[in-house]
Amino acid sequence: HLSPEIFKAYDWIQQAGFPQVNIDLIAGMVGETDENWTKCLEQARQMQPDNITIYQMELPFNTLISKEMRELHIASPVADWATKRRWVDEAMNTLAADGYQVSSGNELVKNPDTDHFVYRDNVWRGCDLIAAGVSSFGHFQGVHYQNLDQLEDYLTTVEGGTLPINRALRPTDHQRLIRELILQMKEGHVSAEPFRRKFGVNILDEFSGPLSAQQSKGYLTVNGDEIALTRKGLLQADTLLPEYFEEQHREVRYT
């Protein structure tokens, strides 16, 4: 979105009186510089939303930019991971001075008692989610599924009265445990007790290897039942998660 569109939409949102407003920022968009990132952050601060979500730009294997990089042997137009993490770290420190609190590796809130990420808090703990739209992911009664990824195929299937599901997987109980664990780790803190109640597994024992290794490297701490990611770990949580995967899934490319 261009800035004029954002400011116009934000004005409408304020007039409508929504009880909770979030702004998304993406660190490392194509052509992003230190100066540009600082400017974007300052504009977000001036808007004073209830929540600010900050993503680090990714280039999945199947994107057009990634394809051009492989075929034309060109460098990535996106900032490297160290730079993106530095930008997010700087943003978290700046926003903390404004009164925001870190809610996850991506999200900051003004008031954690009233401002909630309902989708995250529920889906990351195993609730059902109905997928609507092209290529959307869903989770229903223990089955993960994804819709068709081409608009014409999607519309034809829906208009024919059939669910537009392209692929599905019923994970094992152990895989569901892993899913909920790694998603909640992205929030920056995990308690072992809910997993004992729900799955009958002590995650501190089940994953003692990666927990110990990551603690020794300063990515997290373990105190009693509580696992907490440090800022260092929070800024690169996604890179830590494969160590908790089942072995056959650790080298699988995401597309």
C-alpha positions in Angstrom: 0.0 0.0 0.0 1.2 3.6 -0.7 1.3 6.1 2.1 -1.7 8.2 1.0 -3.9 5.1 0.9 -2.8 4.1 4.4 -3.4 7.5 5.9 -6.9 7.7 4.3 -7.8 4.3 5.5 -6.5 5.0 9.0 -8.6 8.1 9.2 -11.7 6.1 8.2 -10.9 3.5 10.8 -10.6 6.1 13.5 -13.9 7.7 12.6 -15.6 4.2 12.7 -14.4 3.8 16.3 -12.9 0.3 16.1 -12.0 -0.8 19.7 -8.6 -2.2 18.6 -6.4 -1.1 15.7 -3.3 -2.8 14.5 -0.6 -1.5 12.0 1.7 -3.9 10.2 5.3 -3.1 9.3 7.6 -5.2 7.2 11.3 -4.9 7.8 13.3 -5.4 4.7 11.0 -4.6 1.8 12.7 -4.4 -1.6 14.9 -1.3 -1.5 14.6 -0.7 2.3 17.3 1.4 3.8 18.1 2.5 7.4 16.7 5.9 6.6 13.5 4.5 5.1 12.9 2.1 7.9 13.3 4.9 10.5 10.8 7.0 8.6 8.3 4.2 8.5 8.7 3.5 12.2 8.2 7.2 13.0 5.0 7.4 11.0 3.7 4.4 12.8 4.5 5.9 16.1 2.7 9.1 15.2 -0.5 7.1 14.3 -0.4 5.6 17.9 -2.3 2.4 17.1 -3.2 -0.1 19.9 -1.0 -2.8 18.4 2.0 -2.8 16.0 3.0 -6.0 14.2 6.5 -6.2 12.6 7.4 -8.9 10.2 10.8 -9.6 8.7 10.6 -9.9 4.9 11.0 -13.4 3.6 11.4 -14.7 0.0 10.0 -18.2 -0.2 11.4 -20.5 -2.8 8.4 -20.3 -5.1 8.2 -16.5 -5.4 9.0 -14.7 -8.6 11.9 -12.8 -7.0 13.5 -16.1 -5.8 13.1 -17.5 -9.3 14.8 -14.5 -10.9 17.7 -14.8 -8.4 18.3 -18.4 -9.3 17.9 -18.0 -13.1 19.7 -14.7 -13.5 22.3 -15.3 -10.7 21.6 -12.0 -9.0 21.8 -11.0 -5.4 18.8 -10.7 -3.2 17.1 -7.3 -3.4 16.1 -7.8 0.3 18.2 -6.9 3.3 20.1 -9.7 4.9 18.8 -11.3 8.1 21.2 -9.6 10.4 20.0 -6.2 9.1 16.3 -7.1 9.4 16.8 -8.3 13.0 18.6 -5.1 13.9 15.8 -3.1 12.5 13.2 -5.0 14.4 15.3 -4.8 17.6 15.6 -1.1 17.2 11.8 -0.8 16.6 11.0 -2.8 19.7 13.3 -0.6 21.9 11.8 2.6 20.4 8.2 1.4 20.8 8.9 0.2 24.4 9.9 3.8 25.2 6.5 4.8 23.9 4.8 2.4 26.3 4.3 -0.6 24.1 5.0 -4.1 25.4 6.4 -7.0 23.4 3.7 -9.6 23.0 5.6 -12.0 20.6 8.5 -11.9 18.2 6.3 -9.9 15.8 3.7 -8.1 17.9 3.7 -5.2 20.4 0.7 -3.9 22.3 -0.1 -0.9 24.4 -2.3 -2.6 26.9 -1.8 -6.4 27.3 -4.9 -6.6 29.5 -7.2 -5.3 26.8 -5.4 -5.7 23.5 -5.4 -9.3 22.3 -4.5 -11.2 19.1 -7.6 -13.5 19.1 -6.5 -15.5 16.0 -3.0 -16.2 17.4 -4.1 -17.0 20.9 -6.6 -19.6 19.8 -5.3 -21.1 16.6 -1.8 -21.5 18.1 -3.5 -23.6 20.8 -5.3 -26.0 18.4 -8.7 -24.5 17.8 -10.5 -25.0 14.5 -10.0 -22.5 11.6 -12.1 -22.6 8.5 -10.1 -21.7 5.4 -11.8 -19.2 3.0 -10.2 -17.9 -0.1 -7.6 -19.0 -2.7 -4.6 -21.0 -1.2 -5.8 -20.4 2.4 -4.8 -22.8 5.1 -7.3 -24.2 7.6 -7.4 -26.6 10.6 -10.6 -28.6 11.3 -11.1 -31.4 13.7 -7.4 -32.4 13.7 -6.9 -32.1 10.0 -4.7 -29.4 8.3 -5.7 -28.5 4.8 -5.1 -25.9 2.1 -7.4 -24.6 -0.6 -6.8 -24.6 -4.3 -4.2 -22.0 -5.3 -5.6 -20.9 -8.6 -8.5 -18.5 -8.7 -10.3 -20.1 -11.7 -10.0 -23.6 -10.2 -11.2 -22.2 -6.8 -14.2 -20.5 -8.3 -15.2 -23.4 -10.5 -15.1 -25.8 -7.6 -17.0 -23.6 -5.2 -19.7 -22.7 -7.7 -20.0 -26.5 -8.3 -20.9 -27.0 -4.7 -17.7 -28.7 -3.7 -15.2 -27.7 -1.1 -12.1 -26.2 -2.8 -9.5 -28.3 -0.9 -6.2 -29.0 -2.6 -4.4 -31.0 0.0 -4.8 -32.2 3.6 -2.9 -33.9 6.3 -4.0 -35.5 9.6 -1.0 -35.0 11.9 -0.3 -37.5 14.7 -0.7 -36.5 18.3 3.0 -36.0 18.6 3.0 -33.7 15.5 0.1 -31.7 17.0 2.1 -31.3 20.2 5.1 -30.1 18.1 2.9 -27.7 16.2 1.5 -26.1 19.3 4.9 -25.9 21.0 6.7 -24.2 18.2 3.8 -21.7 17.5 3.7 -20.7 21.2 7.5 -20.4 21.3 7.0 -17.6 18.7 5.1 -15.7 21.5 8.4 -15.7 23.5 7.3 -17.9 26.4 5.9 -21.4 26.9 4.6 -23.1 30.1 5.1 -26.9 30.3 2.0 -27.6 32.4 -0.7 -27.1 29.6 1.1 -29.6 27.5 1.2 -32.1 30.3 -2.6 -31.7 30.7 -3.4 -31.8 27.0 -0.9 -34.3 25.6 0.4 -36.2 28.7 3.9 -35.2 27.7 6.5 -33.3 29.6 8.0 -31.0 26.9 11.0 -30.3 29.1 12.0 -33.9 28.9 10.8 -34.6 25.3 12.8 -31.7 23.9 15.6 -31.5 26.4 18.2 -31.7 23.7 17.2 -28.5 21.7 16.2 -26.7 24.8 19.6 -27.3 26.4 21.5 -26.4 23.2 19.5 -23.2 22.6 19.8 -22.2 26.3 23.6 -22.6 26.1 23.7 -20.2 23.0 21.6 -17.6 24.8 18.4 -18.0 22.8 16.2 -18.9 25.7 16.1 -19.7 29.4 14.3 -22.5 31.3 13.2 -21.8 34.9 11.1 -24.6 36.4 8.1 -25.1 34.1 8.7 -21.9 32.1 10.5 -21.5 28.8 11.3 -17.9 27.8 13.1 -16.7 24.7 15.6 -13.9 25.1 15.5 -10.9 22.8 18.2 -12.6 20.8 16.1 -15.7 20.4 12.8 -13.8 19.8 14.3 -12.0 16.8 15.1 -15.2 15.1 12.6 -17.6 16.6 11.7 -19.2 13.2 15.3 -20.4 12.8 15.2 -22.2 16.1 12.0 -24.1 15.5 13.2 -26.9 13.1 15.2 -28.4 16.0 11.9 -29.4 17.5 10.6 -31.0 14.3 10.5 -34.7 13.8 13.7 -35.7 12.0 12.1 -36.3 8.6 10.7 -32.8 8.5 13.8 -30.8 9.4 15.2 -30.3 5.9 11.9 -29.9 4.1 11.8 -26.8 2.0 8.8 -24.5 2.6 6.9 -23.5 -0.5 
